[in-house]
Amino acid sequence: MTDRLMLLDTASLYFRAFYGVPDTAKAPDGRSVNAARGLLDMIAKLVSTYHPTQLVACWDDDWRPQWRVDLIPSYKTHRVVEVVTGGPDVEEVPDPLEQQIPVIRETLAALGIPIVGAAEHEADDVIGTLATRTDVPVDIVTGDRDLFQLIDDSAGVRIIYTARGMSNLEILTDESVVAKYGVLPSQYADFATMRGDASDGLPGVKGVGEKTAATLLQKHGDLAGIRAAADAGEGMSASVAAKVRDASGYLDVAPTVVEVAKTLDLEVPAARLHPLDPAEQDAANDLAERWNLGSSMTRALAALAGTA
């Protein structure tokens, strides 16, 4: 089997599971387990369908890093439920999901799937670093468009996109991004910077939408080229050039916020998938019984058994 590393945008997946899996089964202590069950089912499907040989659960050690907020104060502001002076911002997470996070971490450990995060960085940055540090093909599993900038056919990096649900997974490659947006993945961060993204609190360049951003990138190559052309009053209408110049303060800092980090001090962990040995399987089954994970754990174990 050809080596292939799969990187999970873990929070993206367990949020999707929480909202997509009916909250019917409960753990003996009464807590919901729909996100934990749903994540197990996702892992079972991903492993069985795409046959990774290595699997890493990438984690948000800091979902809203201060250094990004310092550059763009509106960054993810709408997701903050409480701001404590001198303390970290608290992300708005429903209590029934918050209570499942320890169960999810325990479940991943029981399956031998390493969890990797990085201080002051998001899971996106962990994914960016690990994807560019390995010498094997990479599948990134996410519903987050920000990670489109990492797609690279020449390096074997593609995205398994979950936005349409687990029954309608899309494989995104260089060609997919060009077809969808009219820009290359290597241009996507500049494209997103100009377009903006309300879901991340990025204002974008006022009056410049996807179509204009794509046209400018097709003509000028990158954001630096667009800004130079706007300053020179060449290669675009006077009104668009004025919009780009008016956004100069934002454009000075936004690329640093939007660009996924690729140089964190991380090593690709030992993440080779394998069937669990009898003791590991017993421990996983005990965990499943303790938290009422039921057939979802059974399916995950069966998928791992097929990785031999």
N, C-alpha and C positions, 0 to 999 in steps of 0.2 A: 504494500500500500504506500502511495506517495505521501511523504510528510506534508501536513497542512496544519497550520496554527489557527485556531478559532479564538477570537477575542470578543467577549460578551460586554456590551454596554449594560451592565447589570441593572442599574436603577431604571433605565429605559424599559427593560424587560419586566421587572417586577411591578412597576407602575401599570404597565399594559396588562399584566396578569391580574392585578388587583381589580382593575375596572372591567376586565373582560370575562373573568371566571365568576360564576354565581357564588355568593357568599352563603352557602348552605351547610357544608360540613364545618364542624368546630373542633378545636382541640379539647381534651378533657377539662382544661381550666377555663373553657368558654371563649377563648380567643379565636378570631377568624384565622383560617389557614388557606384562604383562596389564592393569595399571592404566592405562597410557598408551593402549593400544589401546582399552580399554573406555571411557575418557573421550572419545576421538575418536568412537566409535560413539554415545555418548550425545549429544554435540554435534550429530552428523549427524541423529539422530532428532529432537532438540528443535528444531533450525532448520527441518527439513523439515515438522514437524508443526504448530508454533506460529507460525512465520514472524516471528520478531523482526526488527526493523530495526537494533537495537543489542544488543551482547552484551558483558558484563563478567564476568571471572572474579574473584570476591571471595575474598580470601586471609586466612588466619589468620597475621598477623604475630606475634601472641601468643595462643596457644591457651588459656592460663590466666592472664589478667592478674592481677598482684599485688594491684591494688586490689580486685578481686573476692574474692581469697583472704583479704585482710585483713578483709573483712566476714564471710565464711563460710569458715573454714579448710578445711572438708570439700569445698569446691568442686572437682570433678573430681579429687579425691585418688586415686581408684582407677585413674586413667589414668596416674599418674606412675610411670615406671619407675625413676627415679633422682633423688634430691634432693641437690644440691650446695650446701653452705653458701656463701652469697654469690653463687651463680650461679643461672641459670634452671632451673626444673623441666624435665625431659625427658619428652616424651609417649611412651607406649609405641606404637611403630610397627614392624611387622615389617620386618626388614632388606630383604627383596625389594621392599617398597613404598618404603622410605626411599630406596633406590637409584634409584627411578624418578622422584622428585620433580623433579630437574633436567631430566630428559627431558620431563616434563609441562610445565614452565615454558617450555622451548625450543619445544615443539610449539605451545603457545598463542600464543607470539610469532610463530611462522612463519605462523599462520593470521590474524594481525592482531587477536587478541583480547586486549585489555589486562588485566593483572593488577593489582588494586588491593587494598592492605592498609593498615593504620593502626597505628602504634606503640602498644603497650600495649592493643590492642583485638583482638577476634576478628572473623572474617568476618561473623558476625551483625551486628555493629555497623556494619561497612562497608555491608552490605546495607540496614540500617535507615536509614542516612544517605542513601545514593544513592536508595533507594525514595521517600523523602519530599522529596528535593531536585529531582527531575525533574518536568516538566509533561506527561509522556506516560504511558500505561498501562504497568504493570510486571508481569512474570512473575518470581517468585522460585522457583528450582528447588532443592529441598532435601528431605532426609528428616528434618529436625530440627523437632520440634513447637514449639520455642521461638519460631520465626518466625511462628507463627500469629497472634501479636499484631499483626503488620504488615498483615494482610489488611484491605482497606478498599474496599468496592464503590464508594463515592462518589468515591474517588481513583483507581479503576481498578487497585488492587493486589490480585493474587491469587497463590496458591501452586500450583505444579506439584509435587505431592507424590510422592516416589519410594519411599516405605517399602515398597510392595508390588511393587517392581521396575519396570524400564523398560517392561515389556510391560503393566503395569497402572497407568499413571500416573493420578493423580487431580487434577482441578482443584478447588481449595478456595476458597470464597468466604464471605461473611458467613453465608449460609444453611447452608453445609456445617459451619461451626464450631458454629453453634447446634444443628444436628441431631445433631452428634457429641457435644457436651459440655454443651449447654444454656446456654451463655454466648456473648456477643458477642465478636468478636475484640478489641475494646477492653477487655474484661474478662479476656482470656486470661492476661495476665501475673499478675494477682491470683489467678486460678484456679490457675495453675501454682505460685505462691508457697505457697498453702495446701495444695495436693495434694502438693507436693514432687516430686522427680524423682531416682530412684536413679542414673540414667545420668549426671547432673551433680553428684551428691553433695549434693543439696538435701534436707534432712530433712523439710520441710513441717511442718504443724501436726499433732502427734501425735494420732491418732484421728480425723482429718478426711480423708476420701477424696474422690474426684471427685464423688460424688453430693451429699454434704453441702456441699462447696465451691460447687457449682453452685447449690444451693438457697439458700445464704446470699447469693450474688451476685445471684440473681434478686430476692431480697427487699430487699437493702440497697444494691445498686448497685455498690459497690466495697469495697476492703479497709478504707478509712478508715471507711466506713459500718458495716461489720461490726464493727470494733473498738469503735466508739462504742456500738453496740447491746449488745455483750458487756459493756462497762463499766457500762452502764445496766441490765443484766439484762433486756433487752427483745428480742423478736423472734426468740428461739431458746431451746432448752431450757437449763436451768441447767448441764447437763453439757457441752454444746457451748460455752456462754459461758465456762465454766471452762477448757476446752481452748484457746480463743482467748486468754484472758488469760494462761494459763501460757506461751504461746508468744510473749509480748510482745517479748522480747529478739530472737528470730529475726525477728519481723515488723517490727521497727524497721529492719533492715538488708537483709532478703531482697529487697524490691522493687527496690532499687538494683542488686542482682546480676542479677535475672531480667529487668529491663527492657532491651530492646535500645536501644543508643545511636542517636540520630537527628541529632545536632548536631556530628559530627566535622568537622574542617577539611578537607573533601574536596570536590572538584568532580566532577561526572559527566564521565568522560573521553570523548574522541573515540572512539566505539566502534561506528561504523556498519559493518554487515556489507557485504561486497562480494565479487564474484568476484575471485580473485587475478589480477594481471597475469602475463604469461608469466615474467618474472624471479622473481616471488614464488612462482609455481607450481613453477618449477624448484627453487627453494630448499627448498620444502616436500617435494617428491619426493626431493631429496637427503637431507633429514633422515629421511624415511620409510625410505630405503634404509639409511642409517647405523644406525638403531635397529630395523630390521625391523618397521616399523609396518604394512606390507602394505596390505591392502584397507581397513583402518580409516581410514587417511589418504585413500585414494581416495574413500571415502564422505563424509568430512568436506569434501573439496574439491568434490565434486559438490553437496553441500548448499549450500555457499557460492555455487557457480555459479548456483544457483536464486534467489539474493537480488537479482539485477540488477533 
